Amino acid sequence: MFNAITAENRAELVRTQAMRWLNVNRRELTAEQAAAANAVISLITPELYRLETTLAERKAITQAVLGRLESLFTREQIWRFVGAGAPEIPPEL
């Protein structure tokens, strides 16, 4: 279903999940972790999901993002942050 929606909607879904995760977990994060999460959120744009974006461009962005996150977060935290199979985080707890 994710691949059937527009690039704008894909970016919005992933960005929303990431922002909600950040808001829920902000108190437990270091300043460096919060800054990295915000930097990643700024990279989640429709261009990342457009067909015109080459595989090499996507791979470069993904590797840069994951490299930064892997130095600061556990794999489970990253998994939940980007929403890949993570439970939905409500807007406010």
NULO-129339 format. One line per 3 residues: number of its first residue (from 0); for each residue x, y negated, z of N, C-alpha, C. Coordinates in nm, 2 decimals. Example, Ala and Ser with C-alpha at 12.3 -4.5 7.8 and 13.67 -1.06 7.14 Angstrom:
<recs>
0) 1.32,0.57,0.78,1.23,0.45,0.78,1.32,0.33,0.78  1.28,0.22,0.71,1.37,0.11,0.71,1.29,0.00,0.79
</recs>
This chain:
<recs>
0) 0.08,0.12,0.00,0.00,0.00,0.00,0.09,-0.13,0.00  0.20,-0.12,0.08,0.29,-0.24,0.09,0.33,-0.28,-0.05  0.37,-0.18,-0.13,0.43,-0.22,-0.27,0.32,-0.27,-0.36
3) 0.19,-0.25,-0.33,0.08,-0.29,-0.42,0.04,-0.44,-0.39  0.09,-0.50,-0.29,0.05,-0.64,-0.26,0.16,-0.73,-0.32  0.12,-0.86,-0.32,0.21,-0.96,-0.38,0.34,-0.98,-0.30
6) 0.44,-1.03,-0.36,0.57,-1.06,-0.29,0.54,-1.16,-0.18  0.45,-1.25,-0.20,0.42,-1.35,-0.09,0.36,-1.28,0.03  0.27,-1.19,0.00,0.20,-1.11,0.11,0.30,-1.02,0.18
9) 0.39,-0.96,0.11,0.49,-0.87,0.17,0.58,-0.95,0.26  0.63,-1.06,0.21,0.72,-1.15,0.29,0.64,-1.20,0.42  0.52,-1.24,0.40,0.44,-1.28,0.52,0.42,-1.17,0.62
12) 0.39,-1.05,0.58,0.37,-0.94,0.67,0.50,-0.91,0.75  0.61,-0.90,0.68,0.74,-0.87,0.75,0.78,-0.99,0.84  0.77,-1.11,0.79,0.80,-1.23,0.87,0.72,-1.24,0.99
15) 0.59,-1.21,0.98,0.50,-1.22,1.09,0.54,-1.12,1.20  0.56,-0.99,1.16,0.61,-0.89,1.25,0.73,-0.93,1.32  0.83,-0.98,1.25,0.96,-1.03,1.31,0.94,-1.14,1.41
18) 0.85,-1.24,1.37,0.83,-1.35,1.46,0.76,-1.31,1.59  0.66,-1.22,1.57,0.59,-1.17,1.69,0.69,-1.09,1.78  0.77,-1.00,1.72,0.87,-0.93,1.80,0.96,-1.02,1.87
21) 1.01,-1.12,1.80,1.10,-1.22,1.87,1.03,-1.29,1.98  0.90,-1.33,1.96,0.83,-1.40,2.07,0.81,-1.31,2.19  0.78,-1.18,2.17,0.75,-1.09,2.28,0.88,-1.05,2.35
24) 0.99,-1.05,2.28,1.12,-1.01,2.34,1.22,-1.12,2.37  1.18,-1.24,2.35,1.27,-1.35,2.36,1.34,-1.36,2.50  1.26,-1.34,2.61,1.32,-1.35,2.74,1.43,-1.25,2.77
27) 1.43,-1.14,2.70,1.54,-1.04,2.72,1.65,-1.05,2.63  1.65,-1.14,2.53,1.75,-1.16,2.43,1.86,-1.26,2.48  1.98,-1.24,2.43,2.08,-1.35,2.46,2.06,-1.46,2.35
30) 2.12,-1.57,2.38,2.11,-1.68,2.28,2.16,-1.64,2.14  2.26,-1.56,2.14,2.32,-1.51,2.01,2.22,-1.42,1.94  2.15,-1.33,2.01,2.05,-1.24,1.95,1.93,-1.32,1.90
33) 1.89,-1.42,1.98,1.77,-1.50,1.93,1.81,-1.58,1.81  1.93,-1.63,1.80,1.97,-1.71,1.69,1.98,-1.62,1.56  2.04,-1.50,1.58,2.05,-1.40,1.47,1.91,-1.36,1.42
36) 1.81,-1.34,1.51,1.68,-1.31,1.47,1.62,-1.42,1.39  1.63,-1.54,1.44,1.58,-1.66,1.36,1.64,-1.67,1.23  1.77,-1.64,1.22,1.84,-1.65,1.09,1.78,-1.55,0.99
39) 1.76,-1.43,1.04,1.70,-1.32,0.96,1.56,-1.36,0.91  1.48,-1.41,1.01,1.35,-1.45,0.97,1.35,-1.55,0.86  1.44,-1.64,0.86,1.45,-1.74,0.75,1.48,-1.68,0.61
42) 1.54,-1.56,0.61,1.57,-1.49,0.49,1.46,-1.41,0.43  1.35,-1.39,0.51,1.24,-1.31,0.47,1.15,-1.40,0.39  1.17,-1.41,0.26,1.10,-1.49,0.17,1.04,-1.41,0.05
45) 0.94,-1.46,-0.02,0.89,-1.39,-0.13,0.99,-1.35,-0.23  1.09,-1.43,-0.25,1.20,-1.40,-0.35,1.26,-1.26,-0.32  1.27,-1.23,-0.19,1.33,-1.10,-0.16,1.25,-0.98,-0.21
48) 1.12,-1.00,-0.23,1.03,-0.89,-0.28,0.99,-0.91,-0.43  1.04,-1.00,-0.50,1.00,-1.02,-0.64,1.08,-0.92,-0.72  1.01,-0.88,-0.83,1.08,-0.79,-0.92,1.20,-0.85,-0.99
51) 1.20,-0.98,-1.00,1.31,-1.05,-1.07,1.44,-1.05,-0.99  1.42,-1.03,-0.86,1.54,-1.02,-0.78,1.61,-0.89,-0.81  1.74,-0.90,-0.84,1.81,-0.77,-0.88,1.84,-0.69,-0.76
54) 1.86,-0.56,-0.79,1.89,-0.47,-0.69,2.02,-0.51,-0.62  2.12,-0.56,-0.69,2.24,-0.60,-0.63,2.22,-0.72,-0.53  2.13,-0.81,-0.57,2.10,-0.93,-0.48,2.03,-0.88,-0.36
57) 1.93,-0.79,-0.37,1.87,-0.73,-0.25,1.96,-0.66,-0.16  2.05,-0.58,-0.22,2.15,-0.50,-0.15,2.24,-0.60,-0.07  2.28,-0.70,-0.13,2.37,-0.80,-0.07,2.30,-0.86,0.05
60) 2.18,-0.90,0.03,2.10,-0.97,0.14,2.08,-0.87,0.26  2.04,-0.75,0.22,2.01,-0.64,0.32,2.14,-0.61,0.40  2.25,-0.59,0.33,2.38,-0.56,0.40,2.42,-0.67,0.49
63) 2.41,-0.79,0.45,2.44,-0.91,0.53,2.36,-0.91,0.66  2.23,-0.89,0.64,2.13,-0.89,0.75,2.16,-0.78,0.85  2.17,-0.66,0.79,2.19,-0.54,0.88,2.32,-0.55,0.95
66) 2.43,-0.60,0.88,2.56,-0.61,0.95,2.55,-0.70,1.07  2.48,-0.81,1.05,2.47,-0.90,1.17,2.38,-0.84,1.28  2.27,-0.78,1.24,2.18,-0.73,1.34,2.24,-0.61,1.41
69) 2.31,-0.52,1.34,2.37,-0.40,1.40,2.48,-0.44,1.51  2.54,-0.55,1.50,2.64,-0.59,1.60,2.57,-0.65,1.72  2.44,-0.67,1.72,2.37,-0.74,1.83,2.26,-0.66,1.89
72) 2.20,-0.57,1.81,2.08,-0.50,1.85,2.10,-0.35,1.83  2.01,-0.27,1.90,2.01,-0.13,1.88,1.93,-0.10,1.75  1.95,0.02,1.70,1.88,0.06,1.58,1.72,0.05,1.60
75) 1.68,0.10,1.72,1.54,0.09,1.75,1.49,-0.05,1.75  1.56,-0.14,1.81,1.52,-0.28,1.81,1.51,-0.34,1.67  1.61,-0.30,1.58,1.60,-0.35,1.44,1.48,-0.29,1.37
78) 1.46,-0.16,1.39,1.34,-0.10,1.33,1.21,-0.17,1.37  1.20,-0.20,1.50,1.08,-0.27,1.54,1.07,-0.42,1.49  1.19,-0.48,1.49,1.20,-0.62,1.45,1.14,-0.64,1.30
81) 1.19,-0.55,1.21,1.15,-0.57,1.07,1.02,-0.50,1.04  0.96,-0.43,1.14,0.83,-0.37,1.12,0.82,-0.24,1.05  0.93,-0.18,1.02,0.93,-0.06,0.94,0.88,0.06,1.03
84) 0.75,0.08,1.03,0.69,0.18,1.10,0.66,0.15,1.25  0.69,0.02,1.28,0.67,-0.02,1.42,0.52,-0.05,1.45  0.48,-0.03,1.57,0.34,-0.06,1.60,0.31,-0.21,1.58
87) 0.19,-0.25,1.55,0.16,-0.39,1.53,0.18,-0.46,1.67  0.24,-0.57,1.66,0.25,-0.66,1.78,0.14,-0.76,1.78  0.06,-0.77,1.88,-0.05,-0.87,1.88,0.01,-1.01,1.88
90) -0.07,-1.11,1.83,-0.02,-1.24,1.83,0.02,-1.30,1.96  -0.06,-1.26,2.06,-0.03,-1.31,2.20,-0.05,-1.19,2.30  0.03,-1.18,2.39,0.02,-1.08,2.49,-0.03,-1.14,2.62
</recs>
